[in-house]
Amino acid sequence: MKGAMYLLLLCSVFGSMHNLPVVPYWTAVVEVSRTQESSSMASAQPCFSYDVFLSFRGEDTRKSFTDHLYTALKQAGIRTFRDDDAMERGKLLKTELKKAIHESAISLIVFSKSYASSKWCLDEVLMIIKEHETLSSKHEVVPVFYEVHPSDVRYQTGSFKGAFDGYDDIIKAETNLQKKREWLEKVGAWRDSLGKAATFTGMVFTAGHEAKFVINIVNVIRKKLDYKALYIEEKLVGIKDNVAEVESWLQDPSPDAVVLLIDGMGGIGKSTIAKFIYNSNFCNYDGSCFLANINEMSKQPNGLLRLQSQLLSTILKSEKEETIWNVDEGTIKVTRAISNKKILLILDDVATFEELDVLLGPKRFYPGSKVIITTRHTWLLTTFKVHPKLFSVRKLSTCESIELFSLYAFHQDQPIEPYVFHTELLVHYCMGLPLALKVLGSSLRGKTIDAWEDTIHKLEANPNPEIQQVLNLSYETLADDNDKDLFLHVACFFGGKEKDYIVKLLSECDLYPVVGIKNLIDRCLVYVEDGRVMMHPLVKEMAREVVRRESPKDPGKRRNIQLIGSMQGRILREGRQFGGFMTKYKFKDNCVCFGRSRTKMKH
């Protein structure tokens, strides 16, 4: 069926699937946001071979301050060029040195007391300033004044005066006019470049703890590089409000504001928000770690040991992986690591108490530390003496959904003709779930209008498997078969019904709905709104797909029967045996209700 009649039919089908009116295009067009949130959160960066070119006077700081700084930069993952890494200082050709500066994003100049006594160092500064002043250059300059005053560098006074007095003496003593002129030009260029370098915003160290000063330098460099520890796709929509709320919590100094649980259904964007928060804040802590896909990793051989080793290596900034022989030993080591320094720790996709115990131990944290946990299981709150703050990720609005879908389908933030109306249908199908919008948008990119229409029609009968796989994880992790059975009953028969009514009815069927519905809420499979038990339409589809797969060809053998199509009347008229239960269906107050008695399964 093609054309307008076909689209009207699809519109009706999708509306009935989700119990929602389908918004006409002309209404949606008014709602579509023209903001560029996704592009503003990720700007293109020029490519460099190095993040930092490190300039220093070897005699002053090579084996002390500069060595500590270089090590800290490397541990932070910042690619740093140090000319004596390649070959001994003085043997590196000036052309190679110039190339290294050109291919570095930032020049970090450590000005020390005898810096100006090295002609090599002064030539480096001269090349750095010239690179910075190139019109097409993105090169930044960061001066570090180590036990010298910025004015000494700028005006060549103090310890710098002695070095330049020596160069003036060389000029005076030179009898060759050509060489004298060359020396005058070179010393003048050195003075000029030092004066310019000293005017950049930098950091001054005169006395105190060098270790803290080094950490501050590393953090400044990270921010200038806009350094990201974790990759996030650039197509980010509707994330600002969620991020802002978590950022606000991070600023809370209260001793009770240590742990935050980010919860939500699968595909809602919990991990993306956590990654964004980590990238923006990890440099503000003495140690940081992002452990991804914990539930999946923990199921692999020695999975918990590997997670503990990764956490320790990252927090302790070890170049080699920490060796742990058993989980108990690892828990002790983890406890020491996270209780001795201010850390930012993000545990992604936690599903069990065991995972928390192994990765957090007795949960003793250093003052100022923050722990963020993403999960589908809100009952994890009970493992903490002081309940953590709970943050539930909201689904996308209609205009945000259109924008995200369009970014994947059309590489722009709005749909194009003749796909506008089809986009509206698919956006309603996804109901604000970012994963679904991304998967469907990507799968339809570049396809013909006929392919779009076939996809829409197919979704009516067969949900997208990639989306279903993610949503199904919450169902599979339900503690027992009774909760699974309850979930399928609610999804197939009682979605949107009053909670009290469901509890009263299903209590008679030994489904224990009081505790069961609480378990379903804890796993973000259902929620209660205005006294009614609700669920996302795609979660409902997932449940029905679980039932359908039990017997794709013979619905009568399924555990639950979906009251759809021509089967409805027959199911309601007769008692049928399903999954070991004799079920009697009848209408009561316009709702489906049933009683059941356990029988022996017939084969």
C-alpha positions in Angstrom: 0.0 0.0 0.0 1.5 3.3 -1.1 0.9 7.0 -1.0 -1.3 9.0 1.4 -3.6 6.1 2.3 -0.6 4.0 3.3 0.9 6.7 5.5 -2.4 7.4 7.1 -2.7 3.7 8.0 0.8 3.6 9.4 0.0 6.7 11.4 -3.0 4.9 12.9 -1.0 1.8 13.6 1.8 3.6 15.4 -0.6 5.7 17.3 -2.5 2.6 18.6 0.8 0.8 19.4 1.8 3.5 21.8 -1.6 4.7 22.9 -0.6 8.1 21.7 -1.9 10.6 19.1 0.4 11.0 16.1 1.5 14.6 15.9 1.0 16.1 12.5 4.1 17.3 10.7 3.0 20.9 10.6 2.8 20.8 14.4 6.1 19.1 14.8 7.8 21.5 12.4 7.0 24.4 14.8 8.4 22.3 17.7 11.7 21.3 16.0 14.6 22.9 17.7 17.2 24.7 15.6 19.8 24.7 18.3 23.2 23.3 17.5 23.8 21.6 20.9 25.5 18.6 19.3 28.0 20.7 17.3 28.7 23.1 20.1 29.8 20.3 22.4 32.4 19.0 20.0 34.5 21.2 17.9 37.0 20.0 15.3 40.6 19.9 16.5 43.7 20.2 14.3 45.9 17.2 14.1 49.3 17.3 15.9 52.0 14.7 16.3 52.5 15.9 19.9 50.4 17.6 22.5 53.3 19.3 24.1 56.8 20.5 23.2 58.8 20.7 26.4 61.5 23.4 26.4 63.9 23.5 29.4 67.5 24.1 30.5 68.9 20.6 31.2 71.6 21.7 33.7 69.0 23.2 35.9 66.1 20.8 35.9 66.6 17.7 33.7 67.0 15.3 36.6 64.6 17.1 39.0 61.7 19.3 38.2 61.5 18.8 34.4 61.8 15.0 34.8 58.9 15.0 37.3 56.9 17.2 35.0 57.6 15.0 31.9 56.6 11.9 33.8 53.4 13.4 35.0 52.5 14.5 31.5 53.1 11.0 30.1 51.1 9.4 32.9 48.2 11.8 32.0 48.3 10.5 28.5 49.7 13.8 27.1 52.0 13.1 24.2 55.1 15.2 25.0 58.2 15.9 22.9 61.5 16.3 24.8 64.4 16.7 22.4 66.8 14.5 24.4 64.3 11.7 23.9 65.3 11.4 20.3 69.0 12.1 20.6 71.5 13.9 22.9 70.8 17.6 23.1 72.9 19.5 20.6 72.9 16.7 18.1 69.3 17.3 17.1 69.2 19.3 13.9 67.5 22.7 14.0 65.2 21.6 11.1 64.0 18.7 13.1 63.5 20.8 16.2 61.5 23.3 14.2 59.4 20.5 12.8 58.7 19.1 16.4 57.5 22.6 17.5 55.3 22.9 14.4 53.8 19.5 15.1 53.0 20.2 18.8 49.8 21.8 20.0 51.5 23.6 22.9 55.0 24.7 23.8 55.6 24.4 27.5 58.7 26.5 28.4 60.3 26.0 31.8 62.2 29.2 32.5 64.9 28.5 35.2 67.8 30.6 36.5 70.3 29.6 33.9 67.9 29.2 31.0 69.2 32.2 29.2 72.8 31.0 29.4 71.9 28.3 26.8 72.0 29.6 23.2 70.1 26.4 22.3 67.3 27.2 24.7 67.1 30.8 23.4 66.9 29.5 19.8 64.0 27.2 20.9 62.1 30.2 22.3 62.7 32.1 19.1 61.3 29.3 17.0 58.3 28.8 19.4 57.3 32.5 19.1 57.7 32.5 15.4 55.5 29.4 15.2 52.9 31.0 17.4 52.8 34.2 15.3 52.3 32.3 12.0 48.8 33.3 10.7 47.6 29.7 10.2 49.1 28.4 13.4 47.0 27.1 16.3 50.2 26.8 18.5 49.8 27.9 22.1 52.6 29.0 24.5 52.6 28.2 28.2 55.5 29.6 30.3 56.5 28.1 33.6 58.7 30.4 35.8 60.7 28.0 37.9 62.4 29.9 40.7 62.6 33.0 38.5 60.3 36.1 38.3 58.4 36.7 35.1 59.8 40.2 34.9 63.4 38.8 34.9 62.5 36.9 31.7 60.6 39.7 30.1 63.2 42.4 30.7 66.3 40.2 31.0 67.0 41.2 34.6 68.1 39.2 37.6 69.7 35.9 36.7 68.9 36.6 33.0 70.9 39.8 33.1 74.1 38.0 33.7 73.7 35.8 30.6 72.9 38.7 28.3 75.7 40.8 29.7 77.9 37.9 28.5 76.4 38.1 25.0 76.9 41.9 25.0 80.6 41.3 25.9 80.9 38.9 22.9 79.5 41.6 20.6 81.9 44.2 21.9 84.8 41.9 21.5 84.0 40.8 18.0 86.1 42.6 15.3 84.5 41.0 12.3 81.7 43.5 11.2 79.6 40.8 9.6 79.7 38.5 12.6 79.1 41.5 15.0 76.0 42.4 12.9 74.8 38.7 13.1 75.3 38.6 16.9 73.5 41.9 17.3 70.5 40.6 15.3 70.5 37.3 17.1 70.7 38.8 20.6 68.0 41.3 19.7 65.7 38.5 18.5 66.4 36.5 21.7 65.4 39.5 23.8 62.3 40.1 21.8 61.2 36.5 21.9 61.8 36.3 25.7 59.8 39.5 26.2 56.8 38.0 24.2 57.0 34.6 25.9 56.9 36.2 29.4 53.6 38.0 28.5 51.7 34.7 28.1 49.6 33.5 31.0 51.8 31.1 32.9 52.6 29.6 36.3 55.2 30.8 38.8 57.0 28.6 41.3 59.1 30.1 44.0 58.7 27.8 47.0 56.4 25.1 48.2 55.5 21.6 47.1 56.7 20.8 43.6 54.4 17.8 43.3 51.3 20.0 43.6 52.8 22.5 41.2 53.4 19.8 38.6 49.8 18.6 39.0 48.5 22.1 38.4 50.6 22.4 35.2 49.2 19.1 33.9 45.7 20.2 34.6 46.2 23.5 32.8 47.6 21.6 29.8 44.7 19.2 29.8 42.2 22.1 29.7 44.0 23.9 26.9 44.1 20.7 24.9 40.4 20.1 25.7 41.7 16.7 26.6 39.2 13.8 26.4 40.0 10.6 28.1 37.0 8.8 26.6 35.5 8.9 23.1 32.0 10.2 22.8 30.1 10.5 19.5 29.7 14.1 18.4 25.9 13.7 17.8 24.8 14.7 21.3 21.3 16.1 21.8 19.3 16.8 25.0 22.3 16.1 27.2 22.9 19.6 28.7 20.2 19.6 31.4 21.2 16.1 32.5 24.9 17.0 32.6 24.2 20.3 34.5 22.4 18.5 37.3 25.2 16.0 37.8 27.8 18.9 37.6 25.8 20.6 40.3 26.1 17.5 42.5 29.8 17.4 41.9 30.2 20.8 43.4 28.4 19.8 46.7 31.2 19.5 49.4 28.9 17.7 51.8 30.3 14.4 53.3 27.0 12.8 52.3 27.4 13.8 48.7 29.9 11.2 47.8 28.0 8.6 45.7 25.5 9.3 42.8 23.4 6.7 41.1 22.4 7.4 37.5 19.5 5.1 36.6 17.3 4.6 33.6 16.1 2.0 31.1 18.6 0.6 28.6 19.5 2.9 25.8 18.4 6.1 27.6 22.0 7.5 27.7 23.3 6.8 31.2 26.8 5.9 30.0 27.0 8.8 27.6 26.2 11.3 30.4 28.8 9.6 32.7 31.5 9.8 30.0 30.8 13.4 29.4 31.0 14.2 33.1 34.3 12.2 33.3 35.9 14.0 30.4 35.0 17.4 31.9 36.1 16.7 35.5 38.7 13.9 35.8 41.6 16.4 35.7 40.3 18.0 38.9 41.1 14.9 41.0 44.3 13.3 42.3 43.2 10.1 40.7 40.4 9.0 38.3 39.0 5.9 36.7 36.1 5.0 34.4 35.2 1.3 34.5 33.0 0.5 31.5 30.5 -2.4 31.0 31.1 -3.8 34.5 28.2 -6.3 34.4 29.3 -7.7 31.1 33.0 -7.8 32.2 32.3 -9.5 35.5 30.7 -12.5 33.8 33.9 -13.2 31.8 36.7 -15.5 33.2 38.5 -13.6 36.1 36.3 -10.7 35.1 36.2 -9.2 38.6 40.0 -9.6 39.0 40.6 -7.8 35.7 38.3 -4.9 36.8 40.1 -4.6 40.1 43.4 -4.6 38.3 42.3 -1.9 35.9 40.9 0.3 38.7 44.2 0.0 40.7 46.4 0.6 37.6 44.5 3.7 36.7 44.1 5.2 40.1 47.7 4.6 41.0 48.8 5.7 37.5 50.9 2.5 37.2 52.6 2.0 33.8 52.2 -1.8 34.3 49.0 -3.6 35.2 48.7 -4.3 38.9 49.0 -8.0 39.8 46.2 -9.4 41.9 46.0 -13.1 42.8 42.4 -13.2 44.1 39.4 -11.0 44.6 39.9 -10.7 48.4 43.4 -9.4 47.9 42.2 -7.0 45.2 39.5 -5.7 47.5 42.0 -4.8 50.2 44.3 -3.0 47.6 41.3 -1.2 46.1 40.2 0.0 49.5 43.6 1.5 50.2 43.8 3.2 46.8 40.4 4.9 47.0 40.7 5.9 50.6 44.1 7.6 50.3 43.5 10.2 47.6 40.8 12.4 46.2 39.4 10.5 43.3 36.7 10.5 40.6 35.5 7.0 40.1 32.7 6.0 37.6 31.4 2.5 37.7 29.4 1.9 34.5 26.5 -0.6 34.3 26.6 -2.1 37.8 24.0 -4.9 38.3 24.9 -6.7 41.6 25.9 -6.2 45.2 29.0 -8.3 44.6 30.3 -6.0 41.9 30.0 -3.0 44.3 31.6 -4.8 47.1 34.6 -6.0 45.0 35.2 -2.5 43.5 34.4 -0.3 46.5 35.2 -2.5 49.5 33.8 -1.1 52.7 33.2 2.2 50.9 35.6 4.5 52.7 36.5 7.4 50.6 39.0 10.3 50.9 37.4 13.7 51.5 36.4 15.3 48.3 36.1 12.1 46.3 33.1 11.4 44.1 31.7 8.1 42.9 29.2 7.8 40.1 27.4 4.6 39.3 25.3 3.9 36.2 22.7 1.2 36.7 19.3 -0.2 35.8 18.9 -1.4 39.4 17.9 1.2 41.9 17.8 -1.3 44.7 21.7 -0.9 44.8 21.0 2.2 46.9 20.5 -0.1 49.9 24.1 -1.3 50.0 25.2 2.2 51.3 24.8 3.3 54.9 23.9 6.8 53.6 21.7 6.5 50.6 23.3 8.1 47.5 21.6 10.7 45.5 19.5 9.1 42.7 19.4 10.8 39.3 17.0 9.4 36.7 17.8 10.2 33.1 14.8 11.7 31.3 13.8 10.7 27.8 14.2 13.1 24.9 11.4 15.5 24.0 9.8 15.4 20.6 11.9 18.1 19.1 15.1 16.7 20.6 14.1 13.3 19.2 13.6 14.7 15.7 17.0 16.4 15.9 18.9 13.3 17.1 17.1 11.0 14.5 17.9 13.5 11.7 21.5 13.8 12.6 21.9 10.0 12.1 19.5 9.8 9.1 20.4 13.0 7.2 23.6 14.4 8.8 21.7 17.5 9.7 19.4 18.5 12.6 16.1 18.3 10.7 14.4 15.9 8.2 14.4 16.5 4.5 11.7 15.9 2.0 10.2 13.5 1.2 11.0 11.8 4.5 9.5 14.4 6.9 6.3 12.5 7.6 8.1 9.2 7.9 10.5 10.7 10.4 7.5 11.8 12.5 6.2 8.2 12.6 9.5 6.8 13.6 10.1 9.4 16.2 6.8 8.5 17.8 7.8 4.9 17.7 11.0 5.5 19.5 9.3 7.6 22.3 12.3 9.6 23.2 14.8 6.6 23.6 18.1 7.8 22.2 19.4 4.3 21.3 16.3 3.6 19.2 16.6 6.9 17.4 20.2 6.3 16.7 19.8 2.7 15.5 16.8 3.4 13.2 18.2 6.7 11.9 21.6 5.1 11.0 19.9 2.1 9.4 17.7 4.3 7.1 20.4 6.7 6.1 20.6 6.9 2.3 17.7 4.5 1.8 14.8 5.0 -0.7 11.4 6.1 0.4 10.1 2.6 -0.3 12.7 1.1 2.0 11.6 3.6 4.7 7.9 2.5 4.3 8.9 -1.2 4.4 10.9 -0.6 7.6 8.0 1.2 9.3 5.6 -1.7 8.3 8.1 -4.3 9.5 8.5 -2.7 12.9 4.8 -3.2 13.5 5.3 -7.0 13.6 9.1 -7.4 14.3 10.9 -5.0 16.6 14.4 -4.0 15.7 16.8 -6.7 17.2 19.6 -4.3 18.1 17.2 -2.2 20.2 15.6 -5.3 21.7 18.9 -6.8 22.7 19.7 -3.8 24.9 16.3 -3.6 26.5 16.2 -7.4 27.1 19.1 -7.1 29.5 16.9 -5.7 32.2 14.4 -8.5 31.8 17.1 -11.2 31.9 18.6 -9.9 35.1 15.3 -10.2 37.0 16.0 -12.3 40.2 13.6 -15.1 39.6 11.1 -16.6 37.1 8.2 -15.2 39.2 9.3 -11.6 38.5 9.7 -12.4 34.8 6.3 -14.0 34.7 4.8 -10.9 36.4 6.5 -8.6 34.0 5.2 -10.4 31.0 1.7 -10.4 32.4 1.8 -6.7 33.1 3.3 -6.0 29.6 0.8 -8.1 27.7 -2.4 -7.4 29.7 -2.1 -4.6 32.3 0.0 -1.8 31.0 -1.6 1.5 32.1 -3.9 -0.1 34.6 -4.2 1.0 38.2 -1.6 -0.5 40.4 -4.1 -1.4 43.2 -6.2 -3.3 40.7 -3.2 -5.2 39.3 -2.0 -6.1 42.8 -5.5 -7.3 43.8 -5.9 -9.4 40.7 -2.5 -10.9 40.3 -2.2 -11.7 44.1 -4.8 -14.4 43.4 -2.5 -15.9 40.8 0.5 -16.3 43.2 2.5 -13.7 41.2 3.3 -11.7 44.4 2.8 -8.4 42.7 3.6 -6.1 45.7 7.2 -7.0 45.9 7.3 -7.9 42.2 6.2 -4.5 40.9 8.8 -2.9 43.2 11.5 -5.2 41.6 10.3 -4.2 38.1 10.5 -0.5 39.0 14.0 -1.0 40.4 15.1 -2.4 37.1 13.5 0.5 35.1 11.1 -1.9 33.4 8.0 -0.1 34.7 7.1 3.1 36.5 4.1 4.3 38.4 2.4 7.5 37.3 -0.9 8.8 38.8 -1.4 5.4 40.4 -1.1 3.5 37.2 1.6 1.0 36.2 3.2 2.3 33.0 6.1 1.2 30.7 7.9 2.5 27.7 6.2 1.2 24.5 9.5 -0.3 23.3 9.8 -2.2 26.7 6.3 -3.5 26.1 7.3 -4.6 22.6 10.4 -6.3 24.1 8.1 -8.3 26.5 5.8 -9.3 23.7 8.8 -10.4 21.6 9.9 -12.6 24.5 6.5 -14.3 24.6 6.4 -14.6 20.8 9.8 -16.3 20.7 8.6 -19.1 23.0 6.6 -20.5 20.1 6.7 -18.3 17.0 4.5 -20.6 14.9 2.0 -21.8 17.5 0.7 -19.0 19.8 -1.3 -21.5 21.8 1.9 -22.9 23.3 3.1 -19.5 24.7 3.3 -18.7 28.4 1.1 -15.7 27.9 -1.3 -14.8 25.1 -1.3 -11.4 23.6 -4.9 -10.3 23.1 -4.5 -9.1 19.6 -6.0 -9.8 16.2 -8.5 -12.5 15.5 -7.2 -14.6 18.5 -8.8 -12.4 21.1 -12.3 -13.7 21.0 -11.2 -17.3 20.9 -8.9 -16.8 23.9 -11.6 -15.2 25.9 -14.1 -17.9 25.2 -12.1 -21.0 26.2 -9.7 -22.1 28.8 -6.3 -22.9 27.3 -3.2 -24.5 28.8 -0.1 -22.4 28.6 3.3 -22.9 30.1 2.0 -25.4 32.7 -0.9 -23.3 33.8 -4.6 -23.7 33.0 -5.8 -20.1 32.3 -9.4 -18.8 32.2 -9.9 -15.5 30.6 -12.9 -13.2 30.9 -13.8 -9.5 30.7 -14.3 -7.6 33.9 -14.8 -3.9 34.0 -13.3 -3.7 30.5 -10.1 -5.2 31.6 -8.7 -8.7 31.1 -8.6 -10.7 34.3 -8.0 -14.3 34.8 -7.5 -17.1 37.3 -5.2 -20.0 37.0 -4.5 -23.4 38.5 -1.3 -25.3 38.3 -1.6 -28.4 36.1 0.8 -30.9 34.8 2.2 -29.9 31.4 1.0 -32.1 28.5 3.4 -32.9 25.7 
